Amino acid sequence: MRVRDQALVQQLHAGLAALAANSFPLPGIHSAARRDVYVQQLVDSIRRVKIVPVIASRNIHPDRANGLSPMFDPVRGAILKKRAGDVEEACWLVFLFVHFGKHAKSGYRYAREVYRSCPTAWCRF
């Protein structure tokens, strides 16, 4: 855990404890180990949400939205597509990011392979 996330971790643990004590039990996270894993997942999600405006404030290389490029990045690509007014394509890229995530070794390879295999810019299933 990062030092700067410790206060958030404590706040989330306290909130979950209060919720369980005052409102209703939380059976899926009754053990300390499960609660810790859940809190870490919440922290990761919060960090991802907070980073998007930071990324959006920067210049982004056009290849980030190119499924044929090794520079492909679905988050940055979605920002580029939204800036260009192509909201549907931006949503498709966000979906691919959420579905595949970023692999520790392969990066965005899975999302890139699906994205570049679409016969049109926006895959309609």
Backbone as ProteinMPNN parsed JSONL, in Angstrom:
{"seq_chain_A": "MRVRDQALVQQLHAGLAALAANSFPLPGIHSAARRDVYVQQLVDSIRRVKIVPVIASRNIHPDRANGLSPMFDPVRGAILKKRAGDVEEACWLVFLFVHFGKHAKSGYRYAREVYRSCPTAWCRF", "coords_chain_A": {"N_chain_A": [[0.836, -1.171, 0.0], [0.46, 2.2, -0.767], [1.925, 5.005, 0.844], [0.559, 7.437, 0.723], [-2.022, 6.581, 0.435], [-2.882, 5.578, 2.813], [-4.509, 7.015, 4.637], [-6.939, 7.063, 3.272], [-7.465, 4.317, 3.175], [-7.854, 3.782, 5.896], [-10.109, 5.395, 6.35], [-11.996, 4.126, 4.688], [-12.107, 1.568, 5.883], [-13.135, 2.299, 8.405], [-15.606, 3.346, 7.633], [-16.852, 1.061, 6.528], [-16.96, -0.551, 8.812], [-18.675, 0.988, 10.425], [-20.982, 0.929, 8.843], [-21.582, -1.807, 8.881], [-22.066, -2.13, 11.609], [-24.165, -0.35, 12.175], [-26.138, -0.392, 10.162], [-26.49, -2.732, 8.364], [-25.368, -6.156, 8.179], [-22.328, -7.161, 6.541], [-21.921, -9.708, 4.816], [-20.17, -10.788, 2.857], [-17.69, -9.772, 3.355], [-16.855, -10.386, 5.924], [-14.59, -11.401, 7.235], [-11.356, -10.241, 8.293], [-9.299, -10.407, 6.391], [-10.671, -10.597, 3.921], [-12.013, -8.169, 3.981], [-9.84, -6.414, 3.883], [-8.85, -6.964, 1.301], [-11.041, -6.123, -0.232], [-11.122, -3.389, 0.438], [-8.656, -2.584, -0.639], [-9.224, -2.974, -3.345], [-11.193, -1.041, -3.671], [-9.649, 1.265, -3.207], [-7.879, 1.103, -5.383], [-9.734, 1.468, -7.47], [-10.66, 4.071, -6.928], [-8.304, 5.51, -7.275], [-7.91, 5.099, -10.037], [-10.079, 6.498, -11.086], [-9.457, 9.09, -10.279], [-7.146, 9.613, -11.747], [-7.829, 10.002, -14.394], [-8.709, 12.741, -15.076], [-6.216, 13.967, -14.804], [-4.659, 12.742, -16.778], [-6.178, 13.571, -18.973], [-5.626, 16.259, -19.036], [-3.243, 16.515, -20.272], [-1.109, 16.495, -23.229], [-1.831, 14.127, -25.746], [-0.575, 11.504, -27.606], [-1.556, 10.742, -30.93], [-1.41, 8.028, -31.701], [-2.184, 6.607, -29.521], [-4.825, 5.999, -29.72], [-4.897, 4.248, -31.757], [-5.455, 1.11, -32.84], [-3.636, -0.457, -34.178], [-1.181, 0.271, -33.384], [1.681, -0.153, -31.259], [1.673, 1.62, -29.218], [-0.887, 1.858, -28.329], [-3.486, 2.725, -26.111], [-6.255, 2.3, -24.286], [-7.542, 4.075, -22.493], [-6.372, 6.631, -22.86], [-6.881, 6.763, -25.578], [-9.674, 6.835, -25.562], [-10.067, 9.334, -24.418], [-9.005, 10.95, -26.439], [-10.828, 10.324, -28.519], [-13.209, 11.28, -27.414], [-12.6, 13.999, -27.225], [-12.59, 14.555, -29.919], [-15.218, 14.42, -30.489], [-16.384, 11.973, -30.892], [-18.191, 10.149, -29.261], [-19.356, 7.598, -29.032], [-17.315, 5.883, -29.896], [-15.415, 6.466, -27.97], [-16.713, 5.438, -25.725], [-16.724, 2.718, -26.404], [-13.973, 2.175, -26.283], [-13.546, 2.63, -23.557], [-15.128, 0.596, -22.524], [-13.645, -1.642, -23.447], [-11.311, -1.251, -21.996], [-12.267, -1.54, -19.348], [-13.217, -4.147, -19.448], [-10.955, -5.762, -20.212], [-8.787, -4.645, -18.853], [-5.451, -3.842, -17.738], [-2.876, -5.84, -18.446], [-0.304, -7.297, -16.494], [2.067, -8.109, -17.805], [1.519, -8.043, -20.58], [0.367, -5.629, -21.03], [-1.869, -3.517, -22.698], [-2.541, -5.352, -24.623], [-4.6, -7.304, -25.119], [-6.985, -5.793, -25.228], [-6.246, -4.147, -27.339], [-6.002, -5.997, -29.443], [-8.646, -6.878, -29.779], [-9.852, -4.448, -30.373], [-8.565, -3.659, -32.765], [-9.408, -5.642, -34.441], [-11.96, -5.126, -35.18], [-14.3, -4.67, -37.8], [-15.197, -2.178, -38.504], [-14.913, 1.221, -37.341], [-16.457, 1.355, -35.047], [-17.457, -1.321, -33.325], [-20.269, -3.189, -33.813], [-22.262, -5.364, -32.182]], "CA_chain_A": [[0.0, 0.0, 0.0], [1.203, 3.451, -0.829], [1.81, 5.823, 2.05], [-0.466, 8.468, 0.541], [-3.345, 5.957, 0.448], [-3.177, 5.039, 4.14], [-5.657, 7.717, 5.229], [-8.122, 6.579, 2.564], [-7.697, 2.948, 3.635], [-8.428, 3.875, 7.239], [-11.452, 5.953, 6.206], [-12.858, 3.083, 4.133], [-12.305, 0.557, 6.926], [-14.037, 2.862, 9.413], [-16.937, 3.428, 7.03], [-17.413, -0.288, 6.441], [-17.269, -0.992, 10.18], [-19.874, 1.716, 10.849], [-22.092, 0.407, 8.063], [-21.905, -3.137, 9.397], [-22.568, -2.018, 12.976], [-25.364, 0.477, 12.291], [-27.15, -0.571, 9.122], [-26.698, -4.14, 8.04], [-24.106, -6.896, 8.108], [-21.695, -7.295, 5.231], [-21.462, -11.092, 4.9], [-19.09, -11.123, 1.929], [-16.402, -9.254, 3.835], [-16.857, -10.523, 7.378], [-13.246, -11.636, 7.764], [-10.427, -9.117, 8.116], [-8.555, -10.585, 5.134], [-11.565, -10.235, 2.816], [-12.242, -6.724, 4.078], [-8.616, -5.762, 3.397], [-8.814, -7.094, -0.162], [-12.092, -5.258, -0.759], [-10.68, -1.997, 0.593], [-7.604, -2.342, -1.632], [-9.892, -2.843, -4.639], [-11.819, 0.29, -3.675], [-8.579, 2.253, -3.356], [-7.443, 1.041, -6.789], [-10.78, 2.083, -8.293], [-10.644, 5.512, -6.668], [-7.098, 6.043, -7.918], [-8.147, 5.116, -11.489], [-11.008, 7.589, -11.389], [-8.762, 10.36, -10.072], [-6.064, 9.822, -12.713], [-8.348, 10.361, -15.718], [-8.572, 14.178, -15.359], [-4.79, 14.293, -14.928], [-4.271, 12.311, -18.127], [-6.901, 14.397, -19.945], [-5.054, 17.603, -19.073], [-1.962, 16.441, -20.975], [-1.14, 16.167, -24.654], [-1.87, 12.685, -25.953], [-0.149, 11.128, -28.955], [-2.668, 10.127, -31.675], [-1.287, 6.57, -31.77], [-2.812, 6.002, -28.34], [-6.152, 5.556, -30.152], [-4.703, 3.424, -32.944], [-5.356, -0.298, -32.47], [-2.517, -1.086, -34.871], [0.058, 0.798, -32.811], [2.082, -0.676, -29.952], [1.43, 2.67, -28.229], [-2.313, 1.864, -28.02], [-3.898, 2.838, -24.716], [-7.687, 2.566, -24.402], [-7.958, 5.237, -21.699], [-5.951, 7.823, -23.591], [-7.615, 6.737, -26.833], [-11.039, 7.296, -25.278], [-9.993, 10.787, -24.224], [-8.848, 11.531, -27.781], [-12.086, 10.177, -29.261], [-14.188, 12.211, -26.824], [-12.21, 15.347, -27.663], [-12.949, 14.685, -31.34], [-16.67, 14.364, -30.601], [-16.816, 10.608, -31.189], [-18.507, 9.62, -27.937], [-19.58, 6.151, -29.12], [-16.006, 5.219, -29.965], [-14.817, 6.637, -26.646], [-17.369, 4.461, -24.843], [-16.232, 1.397, -26.787], [-12.626, 2.049, -25.731], [-13.673, 2.501, -22.102], [-15.604, -0.771, -22.287], [-12.521, -2.555, -23.627], [-10.412, -1.07, -20.851], [-12.877, -2.128, -18.157], [-13.314, -5.599, -19.631], [-9.655, -6.428, -20.269], [-7.814, -4.072, -17.933], [-4.075, -3.771, -18.213], [-2.161, -7.027, -18.005], [1.0, -6.974, -15.915], [3.138, -8.321, -18.779], [1.105, -7.728, -21.952], [-0.187, -4.277, -21.136], [-3.21, -3.427, -23.286], [-2.545, -6.189, -25.817], [-5.897, -7.948, -25.352], [-7.909, -4.745, -25.683], [-5.777, -3.701, -28.659], [-6.314, -7.012, -30.444], [-10.085, -6.828, -30.045], [-10.158, -3.16, -30.998], [-8.095, -3.605, -34.151], [-10.073, -6.668, -35.24], [-13.289, -4.664, -35.559], [-14.332, -4.319, -39.226], [-15.441, -0.74, -38.605], [-14.395, 1.917, -36.165], [-17.294, 1.027, -33.885], [-17.968, -2.684, -33.477], [-21.663, -3.39, -33.382], [-22.522, -6.802, -32.032]], "C_chain_A": [[0.883, 1.237, 0.0], [0.929, 4.286, 0.416], [0.681, 6.834, 1.91], [-1.882, 7.903, 0.538], [-3.756, 5.479, 1.836], [-4.384, 5.711, 4.784], [-6.959, 7.252, 4.574], [-8.47, 5.163, 3.011], [-8.35, 2.966, 5.015], [-9.865, 4.398, 7.19], [-12.425, 4.891, 5.673], [-13.134, 1.981, 5.155], [-13.288, 1.058, 7.984], [-15.467, 2.936, 8.873], [-17.605, 2.072, 6.921], [-17.791, -0.824, 7.819], [-18.539, -0.31, 10.681], [-21.11, 1.193, 10.126], [-22.541, -0.944, 8.606], [-22.525, -3.064, 10.792], [-23.925, -1.323, 13.044], [-26.47, 0.168, 11.291], [-27.462, -2.038, 8.849], [-25.345, -4.843, 7.946], [-23.601, -6.983, 6.67], [-21.096, -8.696, 5.153], [-20.3, -11.451, 3.977], [-17.724, -10.676, 2.403], [-16.319, -9.311, 5.361], [-15.47, -10.747, 7.96], [-12.349, -10.429, 7.459], [-9.683, -9.213, 6.788], [-9.418, -10.174, 3.94], [-11.837, -8.73, 2.796], [-11.04, -5.961, 3.554], [-8.53, -5.811, 1.872], [-9.843, -6.162, -0.797], [-11.679, -3.786, -0.686], [-9.585, -1.672, -0.419], [-8.194, -2.18, -3.03], [-10.585, -1.491, -4.754], [-10.776, 1.389, -3.889], [-8.076, 2.274, -4.797], [-8.457, 1.716, -7.706], [-10.789, 3.607, -8.138], [-9.442, 6.157, -7.35], [-7.279, 6.132, -9.437], [-9.065, 6.261, -11.893], [-10.303, 8.941, -11.279], [-7.704, 10.65, -11.139], [-6.577, 10.301, -14.064], [-8.277, 11.869, -15.987], [-7.115, 14.622, -15.512], [-4.307, 13.94, -16.328], [-4.902, 13.229, -19.174], [-6.322, 15.8, -20.062], [-3.745, 17.66, -19.861], [-2.171, 16.252, -22.478], [-1.074, 14.654, -24.798], [-1.52, 12.4, -27.406], [-1.303, 10.42, -29.673], [-2.603, 8.602, -31.759], [-1.891, 5.862, -30.562], [-4.209, 5.471, -28.674], [-6.082, 4.629, -31.355], [-4.478, 1.964, -32.524], [-4.228, -1.039, -33.159], [-1.171, -0.678, -34.279], [0.401, 0.116, -31.489], [1.899, 0.364, -28.836], [-0.027, 2.712, -27.767], [-2.571, 1.872, -26.521], [-5.386, 3.197, -24.738], [-8.17, 3.773, -23.598], [-7.609, 6.526, -22.439], [-6.659, 7.912, -24.95], [-9.041, 7.235, -26.647], [-11.071, 8.808, -25.074], [-9.865, 11.484, -25.571], [-10.151, 11.463, -28.566], [-13.151, 11.128, -28.721], [-13.876, 13.643, -27.241], [-12.638, 15.605, -29.103], [-14.463, 14.612, -31.553], [-17.224, 12.985, -30.906], [-17.062, 9.865, -29.873], [-18.728, 8.106, -27.972], [-18.253, 5.389, -29.137], [-15.286, 5.324, -28.621], [-15.408, 5.625, -25.665], [-16.894, 3.043, -25.129], [-14.835, 1.173, -26.209], [-12.656, 1.895, -24.21], [-14.159, 1.092, -21.749], [-14.452, -1.768, -22.407], [-11.54, -2.462, -22.461], [-10.98, -1.754, -19.609], [-12.899, -3.658, -18.27], [-11.95, -6.283, -19.529], [-8.657, -5.912, -19.243], [-6.445, -3.958, -18.576], [-3.314, -4.942, -17.604], [-0.766, -6.64, -17.529], [2.141, -7.113, -16.921], [2.77, -7.84, -20.174], [0.574, -6.324, -22.123], [-1.606, -4.315, -21.68], [-3.356, -4.321, -24.524], [-3.917, -6.783, -26.117], [-6.92, -6.938, -25.861], [-7.54, -4.286, -27.09], [-6.164, -4.702, -29.742], [-7.804, -7.043, -30.768], [-10.428, -5.556, -30.802], [-9.737, -3.141, -32.468], [-8.766, -4.646, -35.031], [-11.468, -6.254, -35.686], [-13.286, -4.241, -37.023], [-14.6, -2.846, -39.46], [-14.887, -0.099, -37.353], [-15.181, 1.552, -34.906], [-17.876, -0.359, -34.12], [-19.392, -2.747, -32.957], [-21.913, -4.888, -33.353], [-23.995, -7.069, -32.085]], "O_chain_A": [[1.908, 1.299, 0.678], [-0.173, 4.264, 0.964], [-0.069, 7.067, 2.858], [-2.847, 8.663, 0.629], [-4.883, 5.017, 2.012], [-5.2, 5.037, 5.414], [-7.967, 7.07, 5.257], [-9.643, 4.844, 3.204], [-9.305, 2.229, 5.257], [-10.734, 3.901, 7.905], [-13.55, 4.778, 6.161], [-14.267, 1.515, 5.277], [-14.174, 0.316, 8.409], [-16.421, 2.622, 9.585], [-18.799, 1.944, 7.192], [-18.824, -1.475, 7.974], [-19.388, -0.957, 11.293], [-22.168, 1.033, 10.736], [-23.736, -1.192, 8.769], [-23.412, -3.853, 11.117], [-24.752, -1.673, 13.886], [-27.637, 0.449, 11.565], [-28.576, -2.505, 9.085], [-24.319, -4.22, 7.672], [-24.373, -6.887, 5.716], [-19.902, -8.87, 5.393], [-19.52, -12.346, 4.301], [-16.706, -11.153, 1.903], [-15.784, -8.406, 6.002], [-15.203, -10.316, 9.082], [-12.567, -9.702, 6.49], [-9.462, -8.196, 6.13], [-8.942, -9.475, 3.045], [-11.884, -8.105, 1.737], [-11.2, -4.963, 2.851], [-8.179, -4.821, 1.23], [-9.55, -5.489, -1.786], [-11.868, -3.033, -1.641], [-9.59, -0.586, -0.998], [-7.728, -1.352, -3.813], [-10.565, -0.868, -5.815], [-10.997, 2.325, -4.658], [-7.871, 3.345, -5.367], [-8.079, 2.453, -8.617], [-10.914, 4.335, -9.122], [-9.56, 7.233, -7.936], [-6.861, 7.109, -10.059], [-8.852, 6.912, -12.916], [-10.532, 9.832, -12.097], [-7.399, 11.813, -11.404], [-5.837, 10.942, -14.809], [-7.813, 12.252, -17.061], [-6.822, 15.549, -16.267], [-3.632, 14.735, -16.982], [-4.249, 13.618, -20.142], [-6.508, 16.462, -21.083], [-3.204, 18.742, -20.088], [-3.259, 15.899, -22.933], [-0.35, 13.981, -24.064], [-2.098, 12.985, -28.322], [-1.964, 9.574, -29.072], [-3.641, 7.951, -31.878], [-2.084, 4.647, -30.585], [-4.718, 4.589, -27.981], [-7.118, 4.265, -31.913], [-3.451, 1.627, -31.934], [-3.893, -2.154, -32.756], [-0.136, -1.234, -34.646], [-0.49, -0.163, -30.687], [1.963, 0.027, -27.653], [-0.372, 3.517, -26.902], [-1.954, 1.123, -25.765], [-5.741, 4.294, -25.168], [-9.131, 4.428, -24.003], [-8.457, 7.4, -22.618], [-6.995, 9.003, -25.412], [-9.556, 7.975, -27.485], [-12.005, 9.478, -25.513], [-10.531, 12.488, -25.822], [-10.537, 12.438, -29.21], [-13.91, 11.714, -29.493], [-14.78, 14.411, -27.571], [-13.0, 16.725, -29.465], [-14.934, 14.732, -32.685], [-18.422, 12.845, -31.154], [-16.24, 9.06, -29.436], [-18.331, 7.404, -27.042], [-18.104, 4.37, -28.462], [-14.625, 4.379, -28.189], [-14.683, 5.028, -24.87], [-16.685, 2.256, -24.205], [-14.546, 0.091, -25.698], [-11.883, 1.121, -23.644], [-13.67, 0.475, -20.804], [-14.303, -2.645, -21.556], [-11.007, -3.472, -22.001], [-10.263, -2.461, -18.901], [-12.63, -4.365, -17.299], [-11.814, -7.284, -18.826], [-7.777, -6.653, -18.806], [-6.308, -3.977, -19.799], [-3.136, -5.015, -16.389], [-0.13, -5.756, -18.102], [3.084, -6.322, -16.896], [3.614, -7.287, -20.88], [0.353, -5.876, -23.248], [-2.447, -5.061, -21.18], [-4.207, -4.064, -25.376], [-4.351, -6.764, -27.268], [-7.638, -7.21, -26.823], [-8.413, -4.063, -27.928], [-6.6, -4.315, -30.826], [-8.176, -7.22, -31.928], [-11.202, -5.583, -31.759], [-10.482, -2.656, -33.319], [-8.7, -4.544, -36.256], [-12.095, -6.952, -36.483], [-12.378, -3.532, -37.457], [-14.26, -2.32, -40.519], [-14.45, -0.779, -36.425], [-14.609, 1.456, -33.82], [-18.697, -0.546, -35.017], [-19.672, -2.402, -31.809], [-21.792, -5.58, -34.364], [-24.419, -8.22, -31.977]]}, "name": "protein", "num_of_chains": 1, "seq": "MRVRDQALVQQLHAGLAALAANSFPLPGIHSAARRDVYVQQLVDSIRRVKIVPVIASRNIHPDRANGLSPMFDPVRGAILKKRAGDVEEACWLVFLFVHFGKHAKSGYRYAREVYRSCPTAWCRF"}
